[in-house]
Amino acid sequence: MRIDIKWRHEGDIAIASILGRIDSTSSDRFQALMEEGLSSGARGLLMDFGRVSYISSAGLRVCLVLAKRLRSTGQALAMCSLSDVNREIMAVSGFDKLITVHEDPESAIAAMES
């Protein structure tokens, strides 16, 4: 399945609404699309996983690269709307300790703006 990202901004937060399956065949495209959106100069990045069917270790690697890059520039990073499967993947891998996870975009944006 192809990966696609729709971008929007809420104040100075860039929101990436991700669609598809993030695995070894799509992780390079996922990273390229995310890096394009980071160039917007936003103060923070919210990854909305509401339409992501699955994320593999290749996708997690991209998230780790993004987390390190944003942390080094003082930008915030969060994710929201994870399915039960993806939430479990984040918990088992420990990524929920590196990247804040929110239930929905509204609560994530509120937390990132405060």
N, C-alpha and C positions, 0 to 999 in steps of 0.2 A: 504494500500500500504506500502511496506517495505521501510525503509530509508537506504540509502547507502551514503558513502562519499569516494571520490577519493582525495588523498592528493598529492600535489606537492609543491616544494619550488621555490621561485623566490628570489634569494639572501638569506637574513635572514628572509623572510616572508613566513610563512606556509599558503598555500591556500587550503581551504576545498571546493571542488566542491560537493555540496549536491544534492542528487537525491531523490525525493519522496514527501511525505506529512508528515508534522511535526504536530502531534496532540497527544492526550492523549495516544493512543496506541503505538506510536513510539517515544515519547519524552525521555523515559529512554534510549533507544538505541541511539538516537541522542546525548544525553549527554555523554554516554559512549564512543562513537566514537569520539566526539570532544575532550574529555579529553585525549584519546589516542594520538591524534595528537598534543596536547599541550605539551606533554612530549618531543617533538623534540628539545626544547631549542631555538626556533625561537624568534626573536625580536618582531614580530607582527603576527597577525592572520587575514586573510581575509576569510570571509564566502561568497562564491559565490552561490547565490540563483537562478541562471539561470534556474535550473531544479527542483525547489521546487514549487509544485502546490498550496500549502496552508500551512500557519503556524497558529496554534491556540495559546490560552493563555498558554497551557502547553509548547509549543515550545518557546514562549516568555520568560517563566520562565527560561528555559535553557540558552537562550541568556543573560538574566540578571545575572545569576550565572557566566557565562563566562566573562561578562564585568567586574563584581566586582573582579573576580580572576585576570584577566589580568591587571586591573588598579592597584591592590595592588602590583603587581610585576613590574610595569612600562612598560608593554608590550602594544603595540597598537592593537586595534580591529576595524575592519571595515567590512561592507557588501556591496555587489554589485549585479547587475543584477536582481533586484527584479521585479516581475510582477506587473502590476497595482494593482491587488488585494492585494498582499503582501506589496506593498509600502503604500497603504492606511491603512492597518492594523498597520504598523509601525508608521505612522503619527498619527492615531487616538489614539493609545496607548501611544504615546510620546516616543517610543523607538528610533525614528530618532533623538531625542535630546541626547540620551545616547550613541548611536552607530552611527558613521559616515556612511552615505549611499552614494555610488558612482554608476554611470551609468553602468560601465563595469570594468572588472578586470584590464585593462591597466591603467585607470585613478586612480583606487584605489591604485594600486602598486606604481604609480608615487607619489601620495600624501603621502603614508606611508613611502616612502624612503626619502622624503625631510625633 
